[in-house]
Structures are given as structure tokens and as C-alpha cells.
Amino acid sequence: METATISLPPRLELKINLTDEQFWQLCHDNDDLRFEATATGELIIMPLTGGITSGHWWRN
């Protein structure tokens, strides 16, 4: 079986109306992504930084 690959931009912005509970569930179900909700209702989705990037600052 062949695996499909989707290339997304490093930062994806969507206009979506979520309740606080729906936003919490989305974050809880997808802990490998970083979600932010703006004051205007936009949902920003970004991958977590990993490896060297995440640990760089705590060592300095």
C-alpha cells in the first residue's frame, strides 16, 4: 500500500468558529501540533519544533 504525502506550509491559518470546548478537544486530540486562536477567530496550526531547536535555549 502506498502512503500519501501532503506538503503543508510551516504555518497554516484557517477561519473557523470553535467553542472553547471544541478548541480544547482539538488541541488534546492533536498534541503533536501547536494551535493558536486569534481574537478574530482565526485558527493557526503549526508543527512543534523539535530536536535542537526546542532544546537550544534551555542550555544557555
C-alpha positions, 0 to 999 in steps of 0.5 A: 500500500502506498502512503500519501504525502501532503506538503503543508506550509510551516504555518497554516491559518484557517477561519473557523468558529470553535467553542472553547470546548471544541478548541480544547478537544482539538488541541488534546486530540492533536498534541503533536501540533501547536494551535493558536486562536486569534481574537478574530477567530482565526485558527493557526496550526503549526508543527512543534519544533523539535530536536535542537531547536526546542532544546537550544535555549534551555542550555544557555 
